[in-house]
């Protein structure tokens, strides 16, 4: 049994249990990215601190070029341990985190981020060259805010950032559980009022 089959069984068996973000059909995503290409880009405010954690110098260089062209301040780490140290030192407002890293992998790094009171509210976009929905699902279960498949385009990178911006153009965590809880509470209130 492979790791993905183990994880699939561990979390309930079928892809029907995947959260919507992990089930996003590729055509929808491609359409959204294509639509975004024809709209003015909405960037995070200038000077936003972004940390890129990836062992591929090519990916780090590409993201650095994209992000700096938009006025972001970019920090780089080639492994998770160095990335966690940089997070404590520079307090990035957004992290791009690869899954497959030397030493500590991206999932373990994400768990460490979510358990650390100083870092837990930092939005994290996981990256992988693997198309497996289970990676997205597992990342979502332990606190990833989005998932970006490699290779990616400039448009996709900024599309992912734009989805996390608040009204002040600051990247914020996506809290699907909090939103779901609010919807359940509203439905409970409506049901009680109807009785």
C-alpha positions in Angstrom: 0.0 0.0 0.0 1.4 3.4 -1.0 1.5 6.5 1.2 -1.4 8.0 -0.7 -3.6 4.9 -0.3 -2.7 4.8 3.4 -3.7 8.5 3.8 -6.8 8.0 1.8 -7.9 5.1 4.1 -6.8 7.0 7.2 -9.1 9.9 6.3 -12.1 8.0 5.2 -11.5 6.1 2.1 -12.7 8.0 -1.0 -12.1 11.2 -2.8 -15.7 12.1 -2.1 -14.5 13.1 1.4 -12.0 15.6 0.0 -12.7 19.2 0.8 -13.8 21.4 -2.1 -10.4 23.0 -2.4 -8.8 19.7 -3.0 -11.5 18.6 -5.5 -11.3 21.7 -7.6 -11.7 20.4 -11.2 -8.8 21.4 -13.4 -11.1 23.0 -16.0 -12.6 25.4 -13.3 -9.1 26.3 -12.2 -7.9 26.9 -15.7 -10.9 29.0 -16.5 -10.5 31.1 -13.3 -6.8 31.7 -14.1 -7.6 32.5 -17.7 -10.3 35.0 -16.6 -7.9 36.6 -14.2 -5.4 37.2 -17.0 -7.9 39.6 -18.6 -8.4 41.6 -15.4 -6.1 44.0 -13.7 -4.0 42.2 -11.2 -4.7 42.8 -7.5 -1.5 42.7 -5.6 -0.8 42.6 -1.9 0.4 45.9 -0.7 3.9 46.9 -1.6 6.6 45.6 0.8 4.6 42.4 1.7 7.1 39.9 3.1 7.0 36.6 1.4 9.0 33.5 2.2 9.7 30.9 -0.4 10.8 27.4 0.9 11.8 25.1 -1.9 14.9 23.0 -2.6 14.8 23.8 -6.3 16.9 26.9 -7.0 14.9 27.3 -10.2 11.6 27.6 -8.4 13.0 29.9 -5.8 14.5 32.2 -8.6 11.2 32.2 -10.6 9.1 33.1 -7.6 11.6 35.7 -6.5 11.4 37.3 -9.9 7.6 37.3 -10.0 7.2 38.6 -6.5 9.9 41.3 -6.6 8.4 42.6 -9.8 5.2 43.3 -7.8 7.1 45.1 -5.0 7.1 42.2 -2.5 10.0 41.6 -0.1 11.2 38.0 -0.7 13.1 35.7 1.6 14.3 32.3 0.5 15.1 29.0 2.1 16.2 25.7 0.5 15.0 23.5 3.3 12.2 23.6 6.0 14.5 24.0 9.0 16.1 27.2 7.5 12.6 28.4 6.5 11.3 28.1 10.0 14.2 30.1 11.4 13.6 32.8 8.7 9.9 32.9 9.7 10.8 33.7 13.3 13.4 36.2 12.2 11.4 38.1 9.5 7.7 37.3 10.2 6.6 36.8 6.6 3.1 37.6 5.7 2.8 34.7 3.2 4.7 31.5 2.7 5.1 29.3 -0.4 6.1 25.9 0.9 7.2 22.9 -1.2 6.1 19.5 0.0 9.2 17.5 -1.0 12.2 18.9 0.8 15.4 17.5 2.2 15.2 16.7 5.9 11.9 17.9 7.2 9.2 17.7 4.5 6.6 20.4 3.8 3.8 18.6 5.8 6.0 18.5 8.9 7.0 22.1 8.4 3.3 23.1 8.0 2.4 21.3 11.2 5.2 23.2 13.0 4.0 26.5 11.7 0.4 25.8 12.8 1.5 24.7 16.3 3.6 27.8 16.8 1.6 30.7 18.4 3.9 33.3 16.6 3.5 31.7 13.2 0.1 29.9 13.1 -1.8 32.8 11.4 0.7 33.0 8.5 -1.0 32.0 5.2 0.8 29.0 3.5 0.5 28.0 -0.1 1.8 24.5 -0.5 3.5 23.5 -3.8 4.2 20.2 -5.4 5.0 18.7 -8.8 2.7 15.8 -8.0 -0.9 16.0 -9.2 -2.3 13.8 -6.4 -5.4 15.2 -4.9 -4.4 13.5 -1.6 -1.5 15.9 -1.2 -3.9 18.8 -1.4 -6.3 17.0 0.9 -3.7 16.2 3.5 -2.2 19.7 3.3 -5.7 21.2 3.8 -6.3 19.0 6.8 -3.2 20.2 8.5 -3.7 23.8 7.7 -2.6 24.8 4.1 -4.5 27.8 2.8 -4.0 26.9 -0.9 -2.2 24.5 -3.1 -0.2 25.3 -6.3 1.0 22.6 -8.7 4.4 22.9 -10.3 5.2 24.0 -12.9 3.1 27.2 -12.6 2.7 30.4 -14.5 3.1 33.9 -13.2 -0.7 34.3 -13.6 -1.3 31.3 -11.3 1.1 32.4 -8.6 -0.7 35.8 -8.4 -4.1 34.2 -8.7 -3.2 32.2 -5.6 -2.0 35.3 -3.7 -5.1 37.3 -4.7 -7.4 34.6 -3.3 -5.9 35.2 0.2 -6.0 39.0 0.3 -8.3 40.9 2.7 -9.9 44.3 2.0 -6.6 46.0 2.9 -4.6 43.8 0.4 -2.9 41.9 3.2 -2.7 38.1 2.9 -4.8 36.3 5.5 -5.4 32.7 6.3 -8.3 31.0 4.7 -10.5 29.6 7.5 -12.9 27.2 5.9 -13.8 25.6 9.2 -14.6 28.9 10.8 -16.8 29.8 7.8 -18.5 26.4 7.9 -19.1 26.9 11.6 -20.7 30.3 11.1 -22.9 28.8 8.3 -24.0 26.0 10.6 -24.7 28.4 13.4 -26.8 30.6 11.1 -28.7 27.6 9.9 -29.3 26.5 13.5 -30.7 29.9 14.4 -32.9 30.0 11.3 -34.2 26.5 12.2 -34.9 27.4 15.8 -36.7 30.6 14.7 -38.8 28.6 12.3 -40.0 26.3 15.1 
